[in-house]
């Protein structure tokens, strides 16, 4: 069970470096699931996605430190980090629509008077 605690602590700097790489990528195309040809500001998208990815090393570090004293938390932590990784990918994919050319944020598209 200690191996999962160590695994969480070893994965933390890797996730942190990956989040920093995306955050400071500038205009480069680093997100493979995003069609950058439709993105109006790739640098803003990469900054936004990198900030979302910072959640993963924080979660990994938290569970890694907590599970050093409480071993059952290490298995829960590994599952939580994996699930959070998948949800973050979906979050970035869904949120990238706000950076597409010719789109407006959802609230600006709503009509002022619903009867019109």
N, C-alpha and C positions, 0 to 999 in steps of 0.2 A: 504493500500500500504506500510505502514511502516513495516509491518510484514515481507515482503520480504527482506528488508534491514537488519533487525535483523537476519533473517534466513541465509542470506549470511555470516554475521559476526559470527554466531554460528557454521556454517559448516566449517569455515576456520581452526580452530585448529584441528578439527576431520580429515580433509583432510591432514593437516600438519603431524599429528601423524601417519596416515596411510602411507604417503610417507616415513617418517623416519623409520617406522617399516620395510618396504620393502627394503629401502636403506641399513639398517644395519642388515639385516636378515642373512647374511653370506651364508652358504650352505643350509639353511633350504628351504623347498619347500613352499613358501608363495603365489605364483601366481597360481591360480587354473586352468587357461586356458592354462598353459604351461606344456608340457610333459617333465618333468625334467630327465627322463631316457635317453633322446637323447641330453641333454645339456652337453657340455664338461666342462664348468666352471660356476656352479650355482651362486657362489658368485659374479662374474663379471656381470652376467645377472641381479641379484637382485640390484646391485649398479646402473647399467644402467637404469633399470626400475624405481627405486626409484628417480633417477634424473629427469626422464620424469614426474613422478607423482607430483613433486614439482611445476609444472606449475599450477596445479589445485588450491592449496590454495592461490597462488599469484593472480590468476584471481578472485577468490572468495573475497579475501580481497580488491582488487582494486574496484570491482563493489560494494561491501558493503559500502566502505567509500564514493565512489562517489554518491551512491544512497541515502545517508543520507540527502543530500541537494536537489537532483533531483530525486523525487520519480519514474518517469517513467523508470529510469535506473535500478530500482530494478527488474522489471519483465524481462527486457532484460538481466540483469545479471544472473538471475536464469536460463533462457534459455541457455545463453552462457556457464555457468558452466556445465550444464547437457550435452550439445552438446560436450563441450571440454572433459568431462569425457568419453563419448563414443568414441570419436576420439583418446583419449589417450590409451584406451584399445585396439583399432585396431592397433595403432602405436606400442604398446608393443608386441602384437601378431605377427605382421609382422616383427618387428625388432629382434625378438628372434631367427630368422633363422641364424643370424650371429654367434650365440653361439652354434649351433648344431655341433655334432661330424662329422668330415669329410667334412665340408663345408668351402668354401673360400668366402671372400667378393666378391660382384658382379664385381667390377672393375678388380680384379685379374683373373677372369674367362674369360674376353674378350680376343679374339686373338689379338696379336700384329699387324699382317698384316691381314686386312679383306679378302684378296684374298686367303689366305691359308685355 
